[in-house]
Amino acid sequence: MKNEEIKAFFARNKCKVFITLIGLAAAVLMLSIGFFRTLLILLLTGVCFFYGSLIDKHGFKDANKLIADFFRSLFHRN
């Protein structure tokens, strides 16, 4: 395959390639460090991604306020 064909393939299938690489990385982690450790890594990565997206969207101070308000409403007593 020529370089242009490879670039065209990745341009058409970038999500497939990206998700496949994530699956491959998860499989390697599960086989090397175990299921629950891999699950913890994926969970913490997801939480950090969500927090980072809140900071990008609302700013640091407002993101912290949104998270604090969420936990207050979650544990609110009547």
Backbone as ProteinMPNN parsed JSONL, in Angstrom:
{"seq_chain_A": "MKNEEIKAFFARNKCKVFITLIGLAAAVLMLSIGFFRTLLILLLTGVCFFYGSLIDKHGFKDANKLIADFFRSLFHRN", "coords_chain_A": {"N_chain_A": [[0.841, -1.178, 0.0], [0.432, 2.215, -0.706], [1.577, 5.311, 0.704], [-0.36, 7.351, 0.526], [-2.68, 5.842, 0.209], [-2.824, 4.562, 2.666], [-3.151, 6.761, 4.386], [-5.637, 7.639, 3.423], [-7.219, 5.431, 4.106], [-7.099, 5.535, 6.948], [-8.304, 8.016, 7.295], [-10.904, 7.508, 6.45], [-11.681, 5.578, 8.279], [-11.194, 6.364, 10.964], [-12.403, 6.336, 13.526], [-12.965, 3.616, 13.905], [-10.365, 2.549, 13.926], [-9.27, 3.904, 16.138], [-10.948, 3.07, 18.3], [-10.471, 0.336, 18.171], [-7.757, 0.264, 18.852], [-7.951, 1.157, 21.487], [-9.397, -0.981, 22.583], [-7.498, -3.015, 22.201], [-5.43, -2.101, 23.876], [-6.778, -2.243, 26.339], [-7.196, -5.003, 26.492], [-4.54, -5.951, 26.624], [-3.781, -4.786, 29.045], [-5.583, -6.113, 30.783], [-4.703, -8.745, 30.556], [-2.12, -8.51, 31.533], [-2.101, -7.105, 34.055], [-4.475, -7.746, 35.3], [-8.084, -8.039, 35.726], [-9.592, -6.374, 37.576], [-7.792, -4.354, 38.318], [-7.369, -3.205, 35.833], [-9.971, -2.331, 35.35], [-10.178, -0.396, 37.366], [-8.248, 1.459, 36.463], [-9.45, 2.251, 34.026], [-11.839, 3.353, 35.003], [-10.917, 5.511, 36.632], [-9.626, 6.983, 34.649], [-11.808, 7.691, 33.046], [-13.296, 9.272, 34.864], [-11.488, 11.364, 35.302], [-11.319, 12.373, 32.693], [-13.941, 13.3, 32.375], [-13.995, 15.291, 34.379], [-12.005, 16.999, 33.402], [-13.242, 17.805, 31.018], [-15.369, 19.259, 32.081], [-13.96, 21.364, 33.266], [-12.857, 22.52, 30.972], [-15.18, 23.409, 29.739], [-16.571, 25.032, 31.634], [-14.74, 26.354, 33.227], [-12.331, 26.345, 35.941], [-13.185, 27.022, 38.606], [-16.033, 27.085, 38.433], [-16.483, 24.476, 37.578], [-15.701, 22.973, 39.8], [-17.668, 23.883, 41.559], [-19.988, 22.875, 40.319], [-19.566, 20.113, 40.639], [-19.497, 19.915, 43.442], [-22.123, 20.771, 44.017], [-23.517, 18.689, 42.789], [-22.815, 16.46, 44.426], [-23.846, 17.369, 46.843], [-26.608, 17.384, 46.247], [-26.911, 14.697, 45.786], [-26.475, 13.487, 48.277], [-28.341, 14.701, 49.858], [-30.403, 15.304, 52.628], [-33.776, 14.944, 53.543]], "CA_chain_A": [[0.0, 0.0, 0.0], [1.146, 3.474, -0.759], [1.356, 6.207, 1.834], [-1.644, 8.045, 0.326], [-3.756, 4.876, 0.46], [-2.889, 4.36, 4.114], [-3.765, 7.97, 4.95], [-7.052, 7.63, 3.044], [-7.869, 4.407, 4.921], [-7.26, 6.061, 8.303], [-9.262, 9.124, 7.253], [-12.25, 6.926, 6.338], [-11.97, 4.65, 9.379], [-10.441, 6.793, 12.144], [-13.056, 5.885, 14.762], [-12.746, 2.166, 14.017], [-8.971, 2.323, 14.303], [-9.087, 4.42, 17.488], [-11.635, 2.186, 19.249], [-9.758, -0.935, 18.151], [-6.541, 0.436, 19.646], [-8.368, 1.201, 22.896], [-9.706, -2.367, 22.949], [-6.241, -3.751, 22.282], [-4.752, -1.665, 25.098], [-7.516, -2.807, 27.476], [-6.922, -6.443, 26.528], [-3.168, -6.135, 27.116], [-3.798, -4.477, 30.478], [-6.278, -7.18, 31.51], [-3.863, -9.94, 30.599], [-0.88, -8.302, 32.266], [-2.273, -6.686, 35.457], [-5.706, -8.289, 35.846], [-9.349, -7.403, 35.375], [-10.023, -5.305, 38.481], [-6.856, -3.235, 38.211], [-7.688, -2.555, 34.564], [-11.234, -1.64, 35.553], [-9.874, 0.796, 38.152], [-7.568, 2.411, 35.573], [-10.447, 2.784, 33.091], [-12.763, 4.185, 35.768], [-10.24, 6.759, 36.993], [-9.408, 7.729, 33.412], [-13.1, 8.262, 32.67], [-13.631, 10.35, 35.808], [-10.587, 12.495, 35.014], [-11.74, 12.939, 31.413], [-15.168, 14.056, 32.637], [-13.612, 16.481, 35.136], [-11.303, 17.874, 32.476], [-14.207, 18.407, 30.095], [-16.091, 20.278, 32.839], [-13.071, 22.518, 33.396], [-12.792, 23.16, 29.648], [-16.458, 24.035, 29.387], [-17.065, 26.0, 32.621], [-13.677, 26.954, 34.024], [-11.98, 25.541, 37.113], [-14.007, 27.348, 39.769], [-17.412, 26.65, 38.197], [-16.511, 23.011, 37.51], [-15.703, 22.489, 41.184], [-18.987, 24.192, 42.12], [-20.936, 21.908, 39.757], [-19.338, 18.811, 41.274], [-19.944, 20.034, 44.829], [-23.591, 20.797, 43.995], [-23.975, 17.34, 42.462], [-22.711, 15.604, 45.611], [-24.818, 17.852, 47.836], [-27.946, 16.902, 45.872], [-26.892, 13.238, 45.889], [-26.539, 13.106, 49.684], [-29.238, 15.634, 50.551], [-31.4, 14.687, 53.501], [-35.05, 15.67, 53.594]], "C_chain_A": [[0.886, 1.242, 0.0], [0.752, 4.345, 0.435], [0.009, 6.926, 1.726], [-2.823, 7.12, 0.6], [-3.93, 4.626, 1.95], [-3.543, 5.56, 4.793], [-5.255, 8.024, 4.639], [-7.824, 6.604, 3.869], [-8.122, 4.92, 6.33], [-8.251, 7.22, 8.347], [-10.692, 8.596, 7.186], [-12.65, 6.149, 7.587], [-11.311, 5.06, 10.69], [-11.086, 6.339, 13.452], [-12.864, 4.387, 14.972], [-11.333, 1.867, 14.494], [-8.751, 2.752, 15.747], [-9.714, 3.493, 18.527], [-10.953, 0.816, 19.299], [-8.472, -0.851, 18.965], [-6.849, 0.523, 21.143], [-8.682, -0.211, 23.392], [-8.456, -3.213, 23.092], [-5.481, -3.385, 23.554], [-5.438, -2.231, 26.336], [-7.25, -4.301, 27.612], [-5.522, -6.723, 27.064], [-3.101, -5.844, 28.606], [-4.458, -5.592, 31.275], [-5.415, -8.431, 31.624], [-2.618, -9.736, 31.454], [-1.102, -7.929, 33.737], [-3.577, -7.176, 36.074], [-6.925, -7.426, 35.56], [-9.669, -6.208, 36.258], [-9.073, -4.118, 38.472], [-7.095, -2.464, 36.911], [-8.981, -1.766, 34.681], [-11.025, -0.352, 36.351], [-9.194, 1.859, 37.289], [-8.575, 3.054, 34.623], [-11.434, 3.713, 33.8], [-12.131, 5.532, 36.121], [-9.958, 7.617, 35.767], [-10.695, 8.398, 32.961], [-13.507, 9.42, 33.561], [-12.768, 11.575, 35.539], [-10.93, 13.155, 33.689], [-12.984, 13.801, 31.592], [-14.859, 15.354, 33.371], [-12.888, 17.485, 34.237], [-12.237, 18.546, 31.485], [-15.06, 19.457, 30.797], [-15.25, 21.536, 32.995], [-12.972, 23.261, 32.073], [-14.052, 23.953, 29.347], [-16.816, 25.184, 30.325], [-15.977, 26.758, 33.364], [-13.486, 26.177, 35.317], [-12.922, 25.776, 38.289], [-15.442, 26.845, 39.602], [-17.527, 25.128, 38.094], [-16.522, 22.421, 38.914], [-17.047, 22.744, 41.851], [-20.027, 23.214, 41.611], [-20.793, 20.539, 40.421], [-19.793, 18.838, 42.73], [-21.467, 20.043, 44.915], [-24.167, 19.416, 43.685], [-23.936, 16.439, 43.693], [-23.624, 16.072, 46.733], [-26.218, 17.332, 47.525], [-28.035, 15.382, 45.993], [-27.09, 12.772, 47.33], [-27.42, 14.028, 50.509], [-30.244, 14.859, 51.386], [-32.644, 15.574, 53.521], [-35.465, 15.982, 54.991]], "O_chain_A": [[1.943, 1.284, 0.631], [-0.276, 4.126, 1.077], [-0.685, 7.091, 2.729], [-3.839, 7.544, 1.151], [-5.053, 4.493, 2.438], [-4.389, 5.396, 5.671], [-6.053, 8.411, 5.493], [-8.952, 6.866, 4.288], [-9.224, 4.768, 6.858], [-8.962, 7.386, 9.338], [-11.593, 9.17, 7.797], [-13.834, 6.071, 7.915], [-10.903, 4.192, 11.462], [-10.376, 5.99, 14.395], [-12.627, 3.941, 16.095], [-11.133, 1.025, 15.37], [-8.106, 2.03, 16.508], [-9.077, 3.166, 19.529], [-10.871, 0.206, 20.366], [-8.133, -1.788, 19.688], [-6.087, 0.016, 21.966], [-8.28, -0.59, 24.492], [-8.361, -4.037, 24.002], [-4.948, -4.262, 24.234], [-4.768, -2.651, 27.279], [-7.095, -4.807, 28.723], [-5.338, -7.635, 27.871], [-2.442, -6.567, 29.352], [-3.955, -5.98, 32.329], [-5.399, -9.093, 32.662], [-2.111, -10.692, 32.04], [-0.353, -8.397, 34.594], [-3.763, -7.03, 37.282], [-6.814, -6.253, 35.202], [-9.985, -5.134, 35.747], [-9.517, -2.978, 38.608], [-7.032, -1.235, 36.886], [-9.078, -0.652, 34.167], [-11.633, 0.672, 36.041], [-9.535, 3.038, 37.38], [-8.557, 4.27, 34.433], [-11.819, 4.745, 33.25], [-12.75, 6.578, 35.926], [-10.04, 8.844, 35.836], [-10.675, 9.554, 32.537], [-14.007, 10.435, 33.077], [-13.266, 12.701, 35.548], [-10.842, 14.377, 33.57], [-13.077, 14.894, 31.034], [-15.4, 16.404, 33.026], [-13.142, 18.687, 34.314], [-12.054, 19.716, 31.147], [-15.441, 20.451, 30.177], [-15.763, 22.649, 32.872], [-12.999, 24.492, 32.047], [-13.991, 25.039, 28.769], [-17.314, 26.213, 29.867], [-16.277, 27.722, 34.069], [-14.374, 25.436, 35.741], [-13.402, 24.82, 38.899], [-16.002, 26.248, 40.521], [-18.546, 24.554, 38.477], [-17.265, 21.479, 39.19], [-17.519, 21.913, 42.628], [-20.87, 22.759, 42.384], [-21.79, 19.885, 40.727], [-20.411, 17.884, 43.201], [-22.041, 19.393, 45.789], [-25.186, 19.023, 44.253], [-24.905, 15.734, 43.978], [-24.127, 15.251, 47.5], [-26.933, 16.89, 48.424], [-29.105, 14.84, 46.268], [-27.784, 11.786, 47.58], [-27.26, 14.123, 51.726], [-30.854, 13.894, 50.924], [-32.551, 16.801, 53.515], [-36.515, 16.589, 55.202]]}, "name": "protein", "num_of_chains": 1, "seq": "MKNEEIKAFFARNKCKVFITLIGLAAAVLMLSIGFFRTLLILLLTGVCFFYGSLIDKHGFKDANKLIADFFRSLFHRN"}
